[in-house]
Amino acid sequence: WIVAELVHIPFGQAMLAYAPGGLEVMTLLAFMLDLDPAFVAAHQIARFTAMILVLPFVTALVLGKK
């Protein structure tokens, strides 16, 4: 809610942009709810990319290097 207020976007759009789920599902929901699908898709792709880049380091930190 705070992000939506700070950036002046609808709450549903901010929620879909950062919600876990498939890219195609979130984009389809944005279309159905008359929200900006490009915004939602771009943030979903950024979220996926961040997970791919950060997860190996977090895993190594938690499990320890072998």
All heavy atoms as TSV, in Angstrom:
chain	resi	resn	atom	element	x	y	z
A	1	TRP	N	N	0.829	-1.184	0.000
A	1	TRP	CA	C	0.000	0.000	0.000
A	1	TRP	C	C	0.877	1.253	0.000
A	1	TRP	O	O	0.578	2.211	-0.693
A	1	TRP	CB	C	-0.939	-0.041	1.209
A	1	TRP	CG	C	-1.727	1.199	1.372
A	1	TRP	CD1	C	-2.799	1.575	0.623
A	1	TRP	CD2	C	-1.502	2.233	2.303
A	1	TRP	NE1	N	-3.256	2.782	1.058
A	1	TRP	CE2	C	-2.470	3.215	2.095
A	1	TRP	CE3	C	-0.569	2.414	3.297
A	1	TRP	CZ2	C	-2.528	4.366	2.853
A	1	TRP	CZ3	C	-0.632	3.561	4.046
A	1	TRP	CH2	C	-1.606	4.521	3.813
A	2	ILE	N	N	1.956	1.228	0.788
A	2	ILE	CA	C	2.838	2.397	0.879
A	2	ILE	C	C	3.502	2.688	-0.467
A	2	ILE	O	O	3.579	3.838	-0.888
A	2	ILE	CB	C	3.896	2.190	1.985
A	2	ILE	CG1	C	3.203	2.141	3.341
A	2	ILE	CG2	C	4.937	3.282	1.963
A	2	ILE	CD1	C	4.098	1.740	4.482
A	3	VAL	N	N	3.964	1.634	-1.148
A	3	VAL	CA	C	4.584	1.821	-2.466
A	3	VAL	C	C	3.585	2.425	-3.440
A	3	VAL	O	O	3.907	3.348	-4.190
A	3	VAL	CB	C	5.133	0.481	-3.008
A	3	VAL	CG1	C	5.589	0.616	-4.449
A	3	VAL	CG2	C	6.266	-0.013	-2.139
A	4	ALA	N	N	2.363	1.934	-3.433
A	4	ALA	CA	C	1.333	2.453	-4.336
A	4	ALA	C	C	1.064	3.931	-4.071
A	4	ALA	O	O	0.890	4.717	-5.009
A	4	ALA	CB	C	0.048	1.649	-4.186
A	5	GLU	N	N	1.045	4.323	-2.823
A	5	GLU	CA	C	0.817	5.724	-2.475
A	5	GLU	C	C	2.004	6.604	-2.856
A	5	GLU	O	O	1.821	7.711	-3.354
A	5	GLU	CB	C	0.528	5.863	-0.978
A	5	GLU	CG	C	-0.819	5.322	-0.569
A	5	GLU	CD	C	-1.978	6.070	-1.200
A	5	GLU	OE1	O	-1.922	7.321	-1.270
A	5	GLU	OE2	O	-2.931	5.400	-1.629
A	6	LEU	N	N	3.214	6.103	-2.637
A	6	LEU	CA	C	4.401	6.900	-2.954
A	6	LEU	C	C	4.584	7.113	-4.452
A	6	LEU	O	O	5.044	8.166	-4.884
A	6	LEU	CB	C	5.647	6.235	-2.377
A	6	LEU	CG	C	5.804	6.290	-0.860
A	6	LEU	CD1	C	7.005	5.468	-0.425
A	6	LEU	CD2	C	5.942	7.719	-0.392
A	7	VAL	N	N	4.256	6.099	-5.241
A	7	VAL	CA	C	4.477	6.163	-6.686
A	7	VAL	C	C	3.228	6.616	-7.444
A	7	VAL	O	O	3.277	6.846	-8.642
A	7	VAL	CB	C	4.972	4.787	-7.190
A	7	VAL	CG1	C	5.360	4.817	-8.650
A	7	VAL	CG2	C	6.155	4.310	-6.379
A	8	HIS	N	N	2.111	6.741	-6.732
A	8	HIS	CA	C	0.837	7.178	-7.322
A	8	HIS	C	C	0.348	6.229	-8.404
A	8	HIS	O	O	0.074	6.635	-9.535
A	8	HIS	CB	C	0.947	8.603	-7.882
A	8	HIS	CG	C	1.390	9.600	-6.866
A	8	HIS	ND1	N	0.621	9.947	-5.781
A	8	HIS	CD2	C	2.550	10.304	-6.737
A	8	HIS	CE1	C	1.265	10.831	-5.053
A	8	HIS	NE2	N	2.448	11.060	-5.606
A	9	ILE	N	N	0.289	4.956	-8.041
A	9	ILE	CA	C	-0.279	3.946	-8.931
A	9	ILE	C	C	-1.383	3.228	-8.163
A	9	ILE	O	O	-1.411	3.271	-6.935
A	9	ILE	CB	C	0.791	2.927	-9.406
A	9	ILE	CG1	C	1.431	2.204	-8.216
A	9	ILE	CG2	C	1.827	3.580	-10.288
A	9	ILE	CD1	C	2.362	1.076	-8.595
A	10	PRO	N	N	-2.304	2.576	-8.871
A	10	PRO	CA	C	-3.347	1.824	-8.165
A	10	PRO	C	C	-2.744	0.702	-7.317
A	10	PRO	O	O	-1.741	0.087	-7.686
A	10	PRO	CB	C	-4.200	1.241	-9.295
A	10	PRO	CG	C	-3.903	2.075	-10.485
A	10	PRO	CD	C	-2.499	2.566	-10.315
A	11	PHE	N	N	-3.366	0.437	-6.175
A	11	PHE	CA	C	-2.868	-0.588	-5.265
A	11	PHE	C	C	-2.819	-1.955	-5.941
A	11	PHE	O	O	-1.865	-2.710	-5.768
A	11	PHE	CB	C	-3.748	-0.650	-4.008
A	11	PHE	CG	C	-3.387	-1.793	-3.104
A	11	PHE	CD1	C	-2.211	-1.766	-2.379
A	11	PHE	CD2	C	-4.208	-2.901	-2.996
A	11	PHE	CE1	C	-1.865	-2.814	-1.549
A	11	PHE	CE2	C	-3.877	-3.951	-2.168
A	11	PHE	CZ	C	-2.703	-3.909	-1.442
A	12	GLY	N	N	-3.846	-2.293	-6.720
A	12	GLY	CA	C	-3.881	-3.580	-7.405
A	12	GLY	C	C	-2.717	-3.761	-8.353
A	12	GLY	O	O	-2.167	-4.860	-8.491
A	13	GLN	N	N	-2.327	-2.696	-9.010
A	13	GLN	CA	C	-1.199	-2.754	-9.942
A	13	GLN	C	C	0.100	-3.016	-9.186
A	13	GLN	O	O	0.915	-3.840	-9.612
A	13	GLN	CB	C	-1.115	-1.433	-10.702
A	13	GLN	CG	C	-0.078	-1.403	-11.786
A	13	GLN	CD	C	-0.222	-0.165	-12.644
A	13	GLN	OE1	O	-1.329	0.232	-12.978
A	13	GLN	NE2	N	0.880	0.441	-12.976
A	14	ALA	N	N	0.298	-2.362	-8.070
A	14	ALA	CA	C	1.503	-2.598	-7.269
A	14	ALA	C	C	1.505	-4.016	-6.707
A	14	ALA	O	O	2.540	-4.678	-6.670
A	14	ALA	CB	C	1.589	-1.577	-6.144
A	15	MET	N	N	0.346	-4.484	-6.283
A	15	MET	CA	C	0.261	-5.829	-5.729
A	15	MET	C	C	0.581	-6.881	-6.795
A	15	MET	O	O	1.328	-7.820	-6.542
A	15	MET	CB	C	-1.130	-6.075	-5.156
A	15	MET	CG	C	-1.251	-7.392	-4.431
A	15	MET	SD	S	-2.838	-7.630	-3.652
A	15	MET	CE	C	-3.868	-7.905	-5.077
A	16	LEU	N	N	0.031	-6.720	-7.989
A	16	LEU	CA	C	0.310	-7.673	-9.069
A	16	LEU	C	C	1.763	-7.616	-9.517
A	16	LEU	O	O	2.334	-8.624	-9.929
A	16	LEU	CB	C	-0.599	-7.406	-10.270
A	16	LEU	CG	C	-2.032	-7.877	-10.168
A	16	LEU	CD1	C	-2.797	-7.493	-11.433
A	16	LEU	CD2	C	-2.105	-9.362	-9.945
A	17	ALA	N	N	2.368	-6.448	-9.445
A	17	ALA	CA	C	3.751	-6.296	-9.899
A	17	ALA	C	C	4.719	-7.086	-9.022
A	17	ALA	O	O	5.726	-7.587	-9.510
A	17	ALA	CB	C	4.136	-4.823	-9.916
A	18	TYR	N	N	4.416	-7.206	-7.737
A	18	TYR	CA	C	5.345	-7.864	-6.819
A	18	TYR	C	C	4.831	-9.182	-6.270
A	18	TYR	O	O	5.523	-9.826	-5.493
A	18	TYR	CB	C	5.687	-6.919	-5.669
A	18	TYR	CG	C	6.422	-5.694	-6.158
A	18	TYR	CD1	C	5.783	-4.458	-6.237
A	18	TYR	CD2	C	7.728	-5.785	-6.587
A	18	TYR	CE1	C	6.452	-3.344	-6.713
A	18	TYR	CE2	C	8.404	-4.678	-7.059
A	18	TYR	CZ	C	7.753	-3.457	-7.119
A	18	TYR	OH	O	8.415	-2.372	-7.593
A	19	ALA	N	N	3.653	-9.594	-6.652
A	19	ALA	CA	C	3.085	-10.840	-6.145
A	19	ALA	C	C	3.784	-12.040	-6.779
A	19	ALA	O	O	4.125	-12.015	-7.963
A	19	ALA	CB	C	1.597	-10.897	-6.445
A	20	PRO	N	N	4.012	-13.089	-5.999
A	20	PRO	CA	C	4.578	-14.300	-6.597
A	20	PRO	C	C	3.560	-14.958	-7.517
A	20	PRO	O	O	2.364	-14.964	-7.231
A	20	PRO	CB	C	4.884	-15.190	-5.395
A	20	PRO	CG	C	4.186	-14.603	-4.241
A	20	PRO	CD	C	3.816	-13.202	-4.575
A	21	GLY	N	N	4.041	-15.459	-8.608
A	21	GLY	CA	C	3.165	-16.111	-9.575
A	21	GLY	C	C	3.800	-16.070	-10.947
A	21	GLY	O	O	4.862	-15.486	-11.136
A	22	GLY	N	N	3.119	-16.651	-11.883
A	22	GLY	CA	C	3.633	-16.695	-13.241
A	22	GLY	C	C	3.460	-15.371	-13.961
A	22	GLY	O	O	2.489	-14.643	-13.738
A	23	LEU	N	N	4.398	-15.050	-14.808
A	23	LEU	CA	C	4.364	-13.808	-15.571
A	23	LEU	C	C	3.097	-13.698	-16.406
A	23	LEU	O	O	2.433	-12.659	-16.418
A	23	LEU	CB	C	5.604	-13.724	-16.462
A	23	LEU	CG	C	5.677	-12.580	-17.462
A	23	LEU	CD1	C	5.733	-11.248	-16.727
A	23	LEU	CD2	C	6.879	-12.737	-18.356
A	24	GLU	N	N	2.743	-14.788	-17.088
A	24	GLU	CA	C	1.572	-14.737	-17.964
A	24	GLU	C	C	0.280	-14.555	-17.175
A	24	GLU	O	O	-0.635	-13.849	-17.613
A	24	GLU	CB	C	1.496	-15.986	-18.851
A	24	GLU	CG	C	1.207	-17.288	-18.130
A	24	GLU	CD	C	2.373	-17.885	-17.388
A	24	GLU	OE1	O	3.500	-17.403	-17.520
A	24	GLU	OE2	O	2.135	-18.851	-16.641
A	25	VAL	N	N	0.206	-15.147	-15.996
A	25	VAL	CA	C	-1.004	-15.025	-15.172
A	25	VAL	C	C	-1.144	-13.606	-14.648
A	25	VAL	O	O	-2.234	-13.019	-14.689
A	25	VAL	CB	C	-0.968	-16.039	-14.011
A	25	VAL	CG1	C	-2.132	-15.822	-13.070
A	25	VAL	CG2	C	-0.958	-17.450	-14.549
A	26	MET	N	N	-0.062	-13.040	-14.157
A	26	MET	CA	C	-0.116	-11.685	-13.612
A	26	MET	C	C	-0.422	-10.663	-14.709
A	26	MET	O	O	-1.162	-9.719	-14.492
A	26	MET	CB	C	1.192	-11.329	-12.904
A	26	MET	CG	C	1.454	-12.167	-11.702
A	26	MET	SD	S	0.126	-12.023	-10.494
A	26	MET	CE	C	0.459	-13.408	-9.466
A	27	THR	N	N	0.144	-10.873	-15.894
A	27	THR	CA	C	-0.136	-9.965	-17.007
A	27	THR	C	C	-1.591	-10.077	-17.432
A	27	THR	O	O	-2.247	-9.061	-17.700
A	27	THR	CB	C	0.801	-10.274	-18.190
A	27	THR	OG1	O	2.152	-10.232	-17.727
A	27	THR	CG2	C	0.627	-9.271	-19.306
A	28	LEU	N	N	-2.109	-11.285	-17.483
A	28	LEU	CA	C	-3.517	-11.486	-17.827
A	28	LEU	C	C	-4.433	-10.848	-16.791
A	28	LEU	O	O	-5.433	-10.217	-17.140
A	28	LEU	CB	C	-3.814	-12.975	-17.969
A	28	LEU	CG	C	-5.214	-13.348	-18.410
A	28	LEU	CD1	C	-5.519	-12.748	-19.778
A	28	LEU	CD2	C	-5.371	-14.843	-18.443
A	29	LEU	N	N	-4.103	-10.992	-15.519
A	29	LEU	CA	C	-4.886	-10.345	-14.469
A	29	LEU	C	C	-4.852	-8.827	-14.616
A	29	LEU	O	O	-5.862	-8.152	-14.391
A	29	LEU	CB	C	-4.371	-10.745	-13.096
A	29	LEU	CG	C	-4.818	-12.092	-12.572
A	29	LEU	CD1	C	-4.067	-12.448	-11.304
A	29	LEU	CD2	C	-6.310	-12.089	-12.331
A	30	ALA	N	N	-3.705	-8.278	-14.972
A	30	ALA	CA	C	-3.614	-6.829	-15.184
A	30	ALA	C	C	-4.533	-6.397	-16.319
A	30	ALA	O	O	-5.222	-5.381	-16.215
A	30	ALA	CB	C	-2.173	-6.429	-15.477
A	31	PHE	N	N	-4.559	-7.160	-17.409
A	31	PHE	CA	C	-5.484	-6.858	-18.506
A	31	PHE	C	C	-6.927	-6.897	-18.029
A	31	PHE	O	O	-7.718	-6.002	-18.318
A	31	PHE	CB	C	-5.328	-7.865	-19.657
A	31	PHE	CG	C	-4.282	-7.501	-20.664
A	31	PHE	CD1	C	-3.196	-8.337	-20.870
A	31	PHE	CD2	C	-4.381	-6.350	-21.411
A	31	PHE	CE1	C	-2.232	-8.031	-21.795
A	31	PHE	CE2	C	-3.426	-6.021	-22.348
A	31	PHE	CZ	C	-2.345	-6.865	-22.548
A	32	MET	N	N	-7.271	-7.941	-17.298
A	32	MET	CA	C	-8.652	-8.125	-16.855
A	32	MET	C	C	-9.086	-7.041	-15.865
A	32	MET	O	O	-10.253	-6.649	-15.849
A	32	MET	CB	C	-8.820	-9.502	-16.221
A	32	MET	CG	C	-8.718	-10.640	-17.210
A	32	MET	SD	S	-8.715	-12.270	-16.444
A	32	MET	CE	C	-10.193	-12.241	-15.498
A	33	LEU	N	N	-8.166	-6.554	-15.053
A	33	LEU	CA	C	-8.489	-5.536	-14.059
A	33	LEU	C	C	-8.275	-4.115	-14.566
A	33	LEU	O	O	-8.366	-3.163	-13.803
A	33	LEU	CB	C	-7.654	-5.764	-12.790
A	33	LEU	CG	C	-7.933	-7.083	-12.064
A	33	LEU	CD1	C	-6.928	-7.283	-10.936
A	33	LEU	CD2	C	-9.354	-7.093	-11.539
A	34	ASP	N	N	-7.979	-3.989	-15.848
A	34	ASP	CA	C	-7.754	-2.691	-16.497
A	34	ASP	C	C	-6.613	-1.920	-15.836
A	34	ASP	O	O	-6.716	-0.736	-15.540
A	34	ASP	CB	C	-9.040	-1.855	-16.512
A	34	ASP	CG	C	-8.961	-0.706	-17.503
A	34	ASP	OD1	O	-8.233	-0.847	-18.497
A	34	ASP	OD2	O	-9.621	0.324	-17.265
A	35	LEU	N	N	-5.513	-2.635	-15.582
A	35	LEU	CA	C	-4.302	-2.042	-15.038
A	35	LEU	C	C	-3.230	-2.078	-16.120
A	35	LEU	O	O	-3.422	-2.664	-17.172
A	35	LEU	CB	C	-3.847	-2.817	-13.797
A	35	LEU	CG	C	-4.856	-2.872	-12.658
A	35	LEU	CD1	C	-4.402	-3.862	-11.597
A	35	LEU	CD2	C	-5.074	-1.501	-12.052
A	36	ASP	N	N	-2.103	-1.468	-15.872
A	36	ASP	CA	C	-1.023	-1.394	-16.859
A	36	ASP	C	C	-0.268	-2.723	-16.927
A	36	ASP	O	O	0.535	-3.027	-16.040
A	36	ASP	CB	C	-0.072	-0.267	-16.483
A	36	ASP	CG	C	1.003	-0.023	-17.515
A	36	ASP	OD1	O	0.959	-0.648	-18.594
A	36	ASP	OD2	O	1.891	0.808	-17.250
A	37	PRO	N	N	-0.508	-3.541	-17.967
A	37	PRO	CA	C	0.156	-4.843	-18.042
A	37	PRO	C	C	1.662	-4.736	-18.272
A	37	PRO	O	O	2.415	-5.603	-17.829
A	37	PRO	CB	C	-0.533	-5.550	-19.205
A	37	PRO	CG	C	-1.167	-4.475	-19.999
A	37	PRO	CD	C	-1.443	-3.340	-19.067
A	38	ALA	N	N	2.125	-3.686	-18.926
A	38	ALA	CA	C	3.562	-3.527	-19.158
A	38	ALA	C	C	4.293	-3.283	-17.838
A	38	ALA	O	O	5.380	-3.820	-17.614
A	38	ALA	CB	C	3.821	-2.382	-20.119
A	39	PHE	N	N	3.713	-2.487	-16.967
A	39	PHE	CA	C	4.290	-2.228	-15.647
A	39	PHE	C	C	4.386	-3.524	-14.850
A	39	PHE	O	O	5.423	-3.830	-14.261
A	39	PHE	CB	C	3.425	-1.197	-14.908
A	39	PHE	CG	C	3.898	-0.863	-13.529
A	39	PHE	CD1	C	4.845	0.127	-13.333
A	39	PHE	CD2	C	3.395	-1.520	-12.422
A	39	PHE	CE1	C	5.288	0.455	-12.053
A	39	PHE	CE2	C	3.828	-1.212	-11.144
A	39	PHE	CZ	C	4.775	-0.218	-10.962
A	40	VAL	N	N	3.310	-4.277	-14.842
A	40	VAL	CA	C	3.260	-5.532	-14.099
A	40	VAL	C	C	4.277	-6.523	-14.674
A	40	VAL	O	O	5.039	-7.140	-13.937
A	40	VAL	CB	C	1.833	-6.120	-14.107
A	40	VAL	CG1	C	1.816	-7.512	-13.504
A	40	VAL	CG2	C	0.873	-5.202	-13.362
A	41	ALA	N	N	4.307	-6.671	-15.989
A	41	ALA	CA	C	5.230	-7.615	-16.623
A	41	ALA	C	C	6.682	-7.226	-16.377
A	41	ALA	O	O	7.520	-8.088	-16.075
A	41	ALA	CB	C	4.946	-7.703	-18.118
A	42	ALA	N	N	6.994	-5.940	-16.482
A	42	ALA	CA	C	8.374	-5.487	-16.275
A	42	ALA	C	C	8.834	-5.773	-14.848
A	42	ALA	O	O	9.971	-6.220	-14.631
A	42	ALA	CB	C	8.495	-3.998	-16.576
A	43	HIS	N	N	7.965	-5.555	-13.876
A	43	HIS	CA	C	8.350	-5.808	-12.496
A	43	HIS	C	C	8.419	-7.309	-12.194
A	43	HIS	O	O	9.246	-7.737	-11.382
A	43	HIS	CB	C	7.399	-5.095	-11.538
A	43	HIS	CG	C	7.696	-3.644	-11.439
A	43	HIS	ND1	N	7.231	-2.748	-12.364
A	43	HIS	CD2	C	8.440	-2.950	-10.551
A	43	HIS	CE1	C	7.666	-1.549	-12.030
A	43	HIS	NE2	N	8.406	-1.641	-10.944
A	44	GLN	N	N	7.586	-8.101	-12.835
A	44	GLN	CA	C	7.676	-9.550	-12.663
A	44	GLN	C	C	9.001	-10.065	-13.227
A	44	GLN	O	O	9.666	-10.895	-12.600
A	44	GLN	CB	C	6.493	-10.253	-13.351
A	44	GLN	CG	C	5.190	-10.117	-12.618
A	44	GLN	CD	C	5.143	-10.944	-11.356
A	44	GLN	OE1	O	5.685	-12.043	-11.285
A	44	GLN	NE2	N	4.490	-10.426	-10.345
A	45	ILE	N	N	9.396	-9.574	-14.386
A	45	ILE	CA	C	10.672	-9.984	-14.988
A	45	ILE	C	C	11.836	-9.544	-14.110
A	45	ILE	O	O	12.788	-10.303	-13.902
A	45	ILE	CB	C	10.800	-9.435	-16.425
A	45	ILE	CG1	C	9.792	-10.143	-17.330
A	45	ILE	CG2	C	12.218	-9.604	-16.948
A	45	ILE	CD1	C	9.659	-9.547	-18.700
A	46	ALA	N	N	11.767	-8.335	-13.564
A	46	ALA	CA	C	12.817	-7.857	-12.662
A	46	ALA	C	C	12.874	-8.720	-11.403
A	46	ALA	O	O	13.965	-9.039	-10.909
A	46	ALA	CB	C	12.562	-6.397	-12.298
A	47	ARG	N	N	11.721	-9.127	-10.896
A	47	ARG	CA	C	11.681	-9.988	-9.708
A	47	ARG	C	C	12.302	-11.348	-10.003
A	47	ARG	O	O	13.104	-11.862	-9.219
A	47	ARG	CB	C	10.229	-10.151	-9.244
A	47	ARG	CG	C	10.081	-10.845	-7.915
A	47	ARG	CD	C	8.627	-10.911	-7.502
A	47	ARG	NE	N	7.820	-11.727	-8.385
A	47	ARG	CZ	C	7.719	-13.053	-8.294
A	47	ARG	NH1	N	8.380	-13.696	-7.364
A	47	ARG	NH2	N	6.971	-13.724	-9.136
A	48	PHE	N	N	11.965	-11.929	-11.160
A	48	PHE	CA	C	12.551	-13.222	-11.546
A	48	PHE	C	C	14.066	-13.109	-11.696
A	48	PHE	O	O	14.820	-13.965	-11.234
A	48	PHE	CB	C	11.969	-13.730	-12.858
A	48	PHE	CG	C	10.515	-14.093	-12.797
A	48	PHE	CD1	C	9.739	-14.027	-13.943
A	48	PHE	CD2	C	9.903	-14.495	-11.626
A	48	PHE	CE1	C	8.400	-14.371	-13.907
A	48	PHE	CE2	C	8.570	-14.839	-11.577
A	48	PHE	CZ	C	7.820	-14.772	-12.725
A	49	THR	N	N	14.521	-12.053	-12.362
A	49	THR	CA	C	15.951	-11.850	-12.584
A	49	THR	C	C	16.691	-11.672	-11.259
A	49	THR	O	O	17.765	-12.243	-11.060
A	49	THR	CB	C	16.185	-10.635	-13.488
A	49	THR	OG1	O	15.466	-10.824	-14.712
A	49	THR	CG2	C	17.653	-10.435	-13.786
A	50	ALA	N	N	16.113	-10.907	-10.359
A	50	ALA	CA	C	16.744	-10.703	-9.054
A	50	ALA	C	C	16.848	-12.017	-8.289
A	50	ALA	O	O	17.867	-12.281	-7.652
A	50	ALA	CB	C	15.962	-9.668	-8.251
A	51	MET	N	N	15.804	-12.827	-8.366
A	51	MET	CA	C	15.857	-14.121	-7.678
A	51	MET	C	C	16.952	-14.999	-8.262
A	51	MET	O	O	17.686	-15.664	-7.518
A	51	MET	CB	C	14.508	-14.841	-7.779
A	51	MET	CG	C	13.462	-14.256	-6.892
A	51	MET	SD	S	11.904	-15.158	-6.791
A	51	MET	CE	C	11.780	-16.109	-8.242
A	52	ILE	N	N	17.090	-15.011	-9.574
A	52	ILE	CA	C	18.101	-15.839	-10.224
A	52	ILE	C	C	19.508	-15.372	-9.863
A	52	ILE	O	O	20.413	-16.180	-9.657
A	52	ILE	CB	C	17.896	-15.836	-11.755
A	52	ILE	CG1	C	16.635	-16.613	-12.105
A	52	ILE	CG2	C	19.106	-16.415	-12.472
A	52	ILE	CD1	C	16.208	-16.457	-13.548
A	53	LEU	N	N	19.702	-14.066	-9.755
A	53	LEU	CA	C	21.031	-13.536	-9.457
A	53	LEU	C	C	21.378	-13.605	-7.968
A	53	LEU	O	O	22.540	-13.776	-7.617
A	53	LEU	CB	C	21.134	-12.084	-9.935
A	53	LEU	CG	C	21.054	-11.882	-11.450
A	53	LEU	CD1	C	21.043	-10.406	-11.781
A	53	LEU	CD2	C	22.198	-12.591	-12.151
A	54	VAL	N	N	20.396	-13.478	-7.096
A	54	VAL	CA	C	20.662	-13.413	-5.661
A	54	VAL	C	C	20.606	-14.781	-4.994
A	54	VAL	O	O	21.347	-15.043	-4.044
A	54	VAL	CB	C	19.671	-12.435	-4.988
A	54	VAL	CG1	C	19.766	-12.480	-3.484
A	54	VAL	CG2	C	19.901	-11.026	-5.500
A	55	LEU	N	N	19.767	-15.665	-5.480
A	55	LEU	CA	C	19.545	-16.946	-4.815
A	55	LEU	C	C	20.803	-17.798	-4.638
A	55	LEU	O	O	20.981	-18.392	-3.575
A	55	LEU	CB	C	18.461	-17.735	-5.551
A	55	LEU	CG	C	17.847	-18.885	-4.785
A	55	LEU	CD1	C	17.249	-18.403	-3.474
A	55	LEU	CD2	C	16.793	-19.563	-5.620
A	56	PRO	N	N	21.718	-17.868	-5.612
A	56	PRO	CA	C	22.935	-18.660	-5.379
A	56	PRO	C	C	23.768	-18.140	-4.210
A	56	PRO	O	O	24.321	-18.927	-3.436
A	56	PRO	CB	C	23.709	-18.539	-6.693
A	56	PRO	CG	C	22.678	-18.230	-7.712
A	56	PRO	CD	C	21.643	-17.424	-7.005
A	57	PHE	N	N	23.841	-16.834	-4.050
A	57	PHE	CA	C	24.614	-16.263	-2.944
A	57	PHE	C	C	23.936	-16.519	-1.605
A	57	PHE	O	O	24.598	-16.823	-0.612
A	57	PHE	CB	C	24.824	-14.760	-3.163
A	57	PHE	CG	C	25.613	-14.449	-4.396
A	57	PHE	CD1	C	25.005	-13.893	-5.505
A	57	PHE	CD2	C	26.969	-14.744	-4.456
A	57	PHE	CE1	C	25.724	-13.617	-6.649
A	57	PHE	CE2	C	27.705	-14.471	-5.598
A	57	PHE	CZ	C	27.079	-13.905	-6.699
A	58	VAL	N	N	22.636	-16.413	-1.562
A	58	VAL	CA	C	21.897	-16.678	-0.327
A	58	VAL	C	C	22.020	-18.151	0.042
A	58	VAL	O	O	22.225	-18.492	1.211
A	58	VAL	CB	C	20.416	-16.262	-0.470
A	58	VAL	CG1	C	19.602	-16.715	0.724
A	58	VAL	CG2	C	20.305	-14.764	-0.665
A	59	THR	N	N	21.929	-19.017	-0.942
A	59	THR	CA	C	22.060	-20.453	-0.690
A	59	THR	C	C	23.442	-20.773	-0.154
A	59	THR	O	O	23.586	-21.542	0.807
A	59	THR	CB	C	21.797	-21.249	-1.982
A	59	THR	OG1	O	20.518	-20.902	-2.477
A	59	THR	CG2	C	21.866	-22.724	-1.734
A	60	ALA	N	N	24.476	-20.200	-0.750
A	60	ALA	CA	C	25.845	-20.440	-0.278
A	60	ALA	C	C	26.026	-19.898	1.138
A	60	ALA	O	O	26.695	-20.518	1.965
A	60	ALA	CB	C	26.840	-19.790	-1.225
A	61	LEU	N	N	25.409	-18.773	1.432
A	61	LEU	CA	C	25.523	-18.189	2.763
A	61	LEU	C	C	24.829	-19.064	3.812
A	61	LEU	O	O	25.362	-19.300	4.892
A	61	LEU	CB	C	24.914	-16.792	2.764
A	61	LEU	CG	C	24.968	-16.012	4.061
A	61	LEU	CD1	C	26.423	-15.659	4.381
A	61	LEU	CD2	C	24.125	-14.768	3.960
A	62	VAL	N	N	23.657	-19.562	3.473
A	62	VAL	CA	C	22.882	-20.374	4.417
A	62	VAL	C	C	23.489	-21.768	4.577
A	62	VAL	O	O	23.627	-22.264	5.688
A	62	VAL	CB	C	21.400	-20.461	3.970
A	62	VAL	CG1	C	20.640	-21.466	4.810
A	62	VAL	CG2	C	20.747	-19.098	4.044
A	63	LEU	N	N	23.818	-22.413	3.473
A	63	LEU	CA	C	24.311	-23.781	3.530
A	63	LEU	C	C	25.814	-23.869	3.739
A	63	LEU	O	O	26.329	-24.935	4.076
A	63	LEU	CB	C	23.938	-24.523	2.246
A	63	LEU	CG	C	22.448	-24.674	1.964
A	63	LEU	CD1	C	22.228	-25.399	0.656
A	63	LEU	CD2	C	21.764	-25.400	3.113
A	64	GLY	N	N	26.512	-22.785	3.501
A	64	GLY	CA	C	27.961	-22.790	3.628
A	64	GLY	C	C	28.618	-23.263	2.354
A	64	GLY	O	O	28.068	-24.073	1.615
A	65	LYS	N	N	29.790	-22.752	2.100
A	65	LYS	CA	C	30.520	-23.148	0.898
A	65	LYS	C	C	31.176	-24.488	1.114
A	65	LYS	O	O	31.682	-24.792	2.188
A	65	LYS	CB	C	31.573	-22.094	0.537
A	65	LYS	CG	C	30.963	-20.791	0.125
A	65	LYS	CD	C	32.022	-19.826	-0.322
A	65	LYS	CE	C	31.365	-18.526	-0.740
A	65	LYS	NZ	N	32.328	-17.573	-1.251
A	66	LYS	N	N	31.196	-25.318	0.071
A	66	LYS	CA	C	31.799	-26.639	0.153
A	66	LYS	C	C	33.047	-26.692	-0.674
A	66	LYS	O	O	33.229	-26.091	-1.632
A	66	LYS	CB	C	30.812	-27.693	-0.329
A	66	LYS	CG	C	29.661	-27.833	0.624
A	66	LYS	CD	C	28.767	-28.962	0.215
A	66	LYS	CE	C	27.645	-29.107	1.230
A	66	LYS	NZ	N	26.832	-30.236	0.968
